[in-house]
Amino acid sequence: MKTTGKLHFCIHGAGGLGSVIGGYLAQAGFETTLIGRAAHVSAIATNGLRIVGCRGEHLVRERLHAVTHPAEIVRPIDYYILLTKAKDTAAALVDAQTIAPQVGCALSLQNGIGKEQQLIDCFGSTKIIGGSIIESATLSAPGIVRNPVTVPVTAYFGELGGGTSARAATLADAFSAAGLGARAVADIEHVLWEKAVQVGGASAWSASTLVGTPALDYWDGLASHTGASHYVQIAKELLAIYKALGYTPQNYFAPLSRLKEIDAASTTEITALLNTMGRDRQIPGREPVRTSMHEDLIAGRKTEVDVILKPLLDMADIHGVAVPTVLGAYRIIKTLESYMH
């Protein structure tokens, strides 16, 4: 593996999150190529990439390259990171076959469980590692991305068969050098399932509860005692699935993750805690915080509900775990998106 300073990253799917990651990696001194839509690519080529949010405001030009198709990349790629929407994965990987021989290591930072198999089919099993990230990011206009929320350790990497490796540690070091706190872990599957529970709970709750009033965001929902109680019920049902799989909550993405507290506390205690948290964050003029599923429904787009929630519901069926509230949220979201293009 090359030293971190000489690494070349390729981010396939330069929307909000892909652009934020790529921008920070380039700013930290790593050669980075974004694959994105034409308008975004053109704006970056002309004006650079502007990132606005929790880490301040940055204009990134140096070492950041943007293209619309993988075939435009001619140099070796140390790390290929897939970040398209799930519905675009198959087409993206067909395109990526043109650069497969150039790729040293590949991973997905998309939502969901089981996404790595498609990468294995494209690049071969020996090149694939697991990865997970929670970082709020939105493409607000071509060439401009918002990054309102992060956590101290925002990314984890590890071998799919278990254990750490030099390539996972090198990737974690590069992300950390870019200001994206990261760790290499021995059990990446544990992290992937915990993220599924955390993102699944937040998404199921917010997209089925708040979408009727587009101005509302995550903190508004928790600031309602009823909203906080509903959030806790969904989270406890998902935690029951998680524990049936043999896992114990670790709060990998603390402080956003409160799964350990939700699991240990009574419904009354944790509802009061989350309700207070929501009210404390209702600050006038704050940057809205929403899950991507919530944002998709507001924008009239189909969501990733089947990628995010369906694997959890399938595990509930297999293990005989009752999750009526989660199933109800899933049905509401599927009904809403059946009228969207």
C-alpha positions in Angstrom: 0.0 0.0 0.0 1.3 3.5 -0.8 2.0 6.1 1.8 -1.1 8.2 2.5 0.3 11.3 0.9 0.4 9.6 -2.5 -3.0 8.0 -2.5 -5.5 8.6 -5.3 -9.2 8.4 -4.3 -12.1 8.0 -6.7 -15.6 8.9 -5.4 -18.3 7.5 -7.7 -21.5 9.4 -6.9 -20.5 12.9 -6.2 -23.7 14.2 -4.6 -23.7 15.8 -1.2 -21.8 13.2 0.8 -19.4 12.1 -2.0 -18.5 15.7 -2.6 -17.9 16.5 1.1 -15.7 13.4 1.5 -13.8 14.1 -1.8 -13.4 17.8 -1.0 -11.9 17.2 2.4 -9.6 14.5 1.1 -8.3 16.8 -1.7 -7.9 19.6 0.8 -5.8 17.3 3.0 -3.4 16.7 0.1 -4.8 13.5 -1.5 -5.4 13.3 -5.2 -9.2 12.9 -5.6 -11.4 12.3 -8.5 -15.2 12.8 -8.3 -17.6 11.2 -10.7 -20.8 13.2 -10.9 -23.4 14.9 -12.9 -22.4 17.3 -15.7 -23.6 20.5 -14.1 -21.8 19.7 -10.8 -18.6 18.6 -12.6 -18.7 21.8 -14.8 -19.2 24.0 -11.7 -16.2 22.4 -9.9 -14.0 22.8 -13.0 -14.9 26.5 -13.3 -15.1 27.6 -9.7 -13.9 24.8 -7.4 -16.0 23.0 -4.8 -17.5 25.1 -2.0 -18.2 23.3 1.3 -20.2 25.1 3.9 -21.1 23.7 7.3 -19.9 22.4 10.7 -16.2 22.6 9.7 -16.5 26.2 8.4 -16.4 27.3 4.8 -13.9 25.9 2.3 -13.2 26.4 -1.3 -11.4 23.4 -2.7 -9.5 23.5 -6.1 -6.2 21.8 -5.7 -5.9 18.1 -6.2 -9.6 17.8 -6.9 -10.7 16.5 -10.3 -14.2 16.0 -11.5 -15.5 13.8 -14.4 -18.8 12.5 -15.6 -17.8 9.0 -16.5 -15.2 6.5 -15.1 -13.7 6.1 -18.5 -12.2 9.6 -18.2 -9.9 8.4 -15.4 -6.6 7.1 -16.8 -4.4 6.9 -13.7 -4.3 4.1 -11.0 -6.9 4.4 -8.2 -5.9 3.3 -4.8 -9.4 3.5 -3.3 -12.7 3.5 -5.2 -15.6 4.6 -3.0 -19.2 4.0 -4.3 -21.7 6.6 -3.1 -24.4 6.7 -5.7 -28.0 6.3 -4.6 -28.9 2.6 -4.3 -31.2 2.7 -7.4 -28.2 3.9 -9.5 -25.7 1.3 -8.2 -26.1 -1.3 -11.0 -25.7 1.2 -13.8 -22.7 2.9 -12.0 -20.9 -0.5 -11.6 -21.4 -1.3 -15.3 -19.7 2.0 -16.1 -17.0 1.2 -13.4 -16.0 -2.0 -15.2 -13.9 0.2 -17.5 -11.6 1.1 -14.6 -11.7 -2.2 -12.7 -8.1 -3.1 -13.6 -6.9 0.3 -12.3 -8.6 -0.1 -8.8 -6.5 -1.3 -5.9 -9.3 -1.4 -3.3 -13.0 -0.7 -3.5 -15.8 -0.1 -0.9 -19.2 1.3 -0.5 -20.2 4.0 1.9 -23.9 3.8 0.9 -26.7 3.1 3.3 -28.0 -0.5 3.7 -26.8 -4.0 4.3 -25.4 -6.4 1.7 -24.3 -3.8 -0.8 -20.7 -5.2 -1.0 -21.8 -8.2 -3.2 -22.3 -5.9 -6.2 -18.8 -4.5 -5.7 -17.4 -8.1 -5.6 -19.1 -8.9 -8.8 -17.5 -5.8 -10.5 -14.0 -5.8 -9.0 -13.4 -9.3 -7.5 -13.6 -10.4 -3.9 -9.9 -9.7 -3.0 -10.3 -5.9 -3.7 -13.3 -5.3 -1.4 -13.4 -4.1 2.2 -16.3 -2.9 4.3 -17.0 0.7 5.2 -19.6 2.8 7.1 -20.1 6.5 7.6 -22.6 8.9 9.1 -22.1 12.5 7.9 -24.8 14.9 7.0 -24.3 16.4 3.6 -26.5 17.9 0.9 -25.8 19.1 -2.6 -27.4 22.6 -2.5 -26.4 23.7 -6.0 -23.8 22.7 -8.6 -20.4 23.2 -7.1 -21.8 23.9 -3.6 -22.4 21.4 -0.7 -23.7 21.7 2.8 -22.2 19.7 5.7 -24.2 20.7 8.8 -23.5 17.7 11.1 -20.6 15.4 11.9 -19.5 13.2 14.8 -16.0 12.7 16.2 -15.6 9.2 14.6 -17.6 9.5 11.5 -16.3 6.5 9.5 -15.2 2.8 10.1 -13.4 0.4 7.8 -12.6 -3.3 8.1 -12.2 -6.6 6.2 -15.5 -8.2 5.3 -14.4 -11.6 6.7 -13.4 -10.0 10.0 -10.2 -8.4 11.2 -8.2 -5.3 10.4 -5.6 -4.9 7.7 -3.1 -2.4 6.4 -5.4 -1.2 3.7 -8.2 -0.5 6.1 -5.8 1.3 8.5 -4.4 3.4 5.7 -7.9 4.4 4.6 -8.8 5.3 8.2 -5.6 7.4 8.5 -6.3 9.2 5.3 -9.9 10.1 6.4 -8.7 11.2 9.8 -6.0 13.4 8.2 -8.8 15.0 6.2 -10.7 15.9 9.3 -13.1 13.0 8.9 -12.4 11.0 12.1 -12.1 7.3 11.2 -11.1 3.9 12.7 -10.2 0.5 11.3 -12.2 -2.2 13.2 -12.0 -5.9 13.5 -15.8 -6.4 13.1 -17.1 -4.1 10.4 -20.3 -6.2 10.1 -21.2 -5.1 13.7 -20.8 -1.4 12.6 -22.8 -2.0 9.5 -25.8 -3.4 11.4 -25.6 -0.7 14.1 -25.7 2.0 11.4 -28.6 0.2 9.8 -30.5 0.4 13.1 -29.5 4.0 13.7 -30.3 5.3 10.2 -33.3 3.0 9.9 -34.8 4.3 13.1 -34.2 8.0 12.3 -35.4 7.6 8.7 -38.5 5.6 9.4 -39.5 8.0 12.1 -38.8 11.3 10.4 -40.0 10.4 6.9 -43.3 9.0 8.2 -43.9 11.6 10.9 -42.6 15.0 9.8 -43.0 15.0 6.0 -46.6 16.5 6.1 -45.1 19.9 7.2 -42.0 20.5 5.1 -40.6 23.2 7.4 -40.1 20.7 10.2 -36.8 19.0 10.8 -35.3 16.3 13.1 -35.1 18.5 16.2 -38.6 19.8 15.8 -39.9 16.3 15.9 -38.0 15.4 19.1 -39.1 18.7 20.7 -42.6 17.3 20.7 -43.0 14.9 23.6 -45.3 12.7 21.4 -42.7 12.8 18.6 -39.9 11.8 21.0 -42.0 8.9 22.4 -42.7 7.6 18.9 -39.0 7.8 18.0 -38.2 5.7 21.1 -40.8 3.1 20.2 -39.3 2.7 16.7 -35.7 2.6 18.1 -36.6 -0.1 20.7 -38.2 -2.3 18.1 -35.2 -2.1 15.8 -32.8 -2.7 18.8 -34.8 -5.9 19.4 -33.8 -7.1 15.9 -30.2 -6.0 16.4 -30.0 -8.0 19.6 -31.6 -11.0 18.1 -28.7 -11.0 15.6 -26.4 -11.3 18.6 -25.1 -7.7 18.7 -24.8 -5.3 21.6 -25.2 -1.5 21.0 -21.8 0.3 21.0 -22.8 3.9 20.0 -20.3 3.8 17.2 -21.5 7.2 15.9 -21.8 9.0 19.3 -23.0 11.5 20.2 -25.7 11.2 17.5 -26.0 7.6 18.4 -27.9 7.0 21.7 -28.7 3.3 21.1 -27.0 2.2 24.3 -29.1 4.7 26.3 -32.3 3.8 24.5 -31.7 0.1 25.1 -30.9 0.5 28.8 -33.4 3.2 29.9 -37.1 2.9 30.3 -39.3 4.4 27.6 -40.3 7.3 30.0 -36.7 8.1 30.9 -35.3 8.1 27.3 -38.3 9.9 25.9 -37.7 12.8 28.4 -34.0 12.9 27.5 -34.6 13.0 23.7 -37.4 15.5 24.1 -35.1 17.9 26.1 -32.4 17.4 23.4 -34.9 18.4 20.7 -36.1 21.5 22.6 -32.5 22.6 23.3 -31.6 22.5 19.6 -34.6 24.5 18.4 -32.4 27.5 17.8 -33.7 30.2 15.5 -31.8 30.3 12.2 -30.2 26.9 12.6 -29.3 24.7 9.7 -32.2 22.2 9.2 -31.2 18.6 10.0 -33.1 15.9 8.1 -32.5 12.3 7.1 -31.9 11.7 3.4 -35.2 9.7 3.3 -37.0 12.7 4.7 -35.3 15.1 2.2 -36.3 12.7 -0.7 -40.0 12.8 0.2 -40.0 16.5 0.6 -38.4 16.8 -2.9 -40.9 14.3 -4.4 -38.3 11.7 -5.0 -38.5 7.9 -4.4 -36.6 6.9 -1.3 -34.2 4.2 -0.3 -36.7 2.7 2.1 -36.3 -0.8 0.7 -32.5 -0.6 1.1 -32.6 0.9 4.6 -35.6 -0.8 6.3 -36.4 -4.0 4.3 -33.3 -5.9 5.5 -34.2 -5.1 9.1 -37.8 -6.2 8.5 -36.6 -9.4 6.9 -34.5 -10.1 10.0 -37.5 -9.4 12.2 -39.4 -12.1 10.3 -36.6 -14.6 10.5 -36.1 -14.2 14.2 -39.7 -13.8 15.2 -39.3 -10.2 16.5 -42.5 -8.1 16.6 -42.0 -4.7 15.0 -45.5 -3.2 14.4 -44.4 0.4 14.6 -41.5 0.0 12.2 -43.7 -1.9 9.8 -46.3 0.8 10.0 -43.8 3.5 9.2 -42.5 1.4 6.3 -46.0 1.1 4.8 -46.6 4.8 5.2 -43.4 5.7 3.3 -44.1 3.1 0.6 -47.5 4.6 0.1 -46.2 8.1 -0.1 -43.5 7.2 -2.6 -45.9 5.2 -4.8 -47.1 8.6 -6.0 -43.6 9.9 -6.8 -41.5 9.5 -9.9 
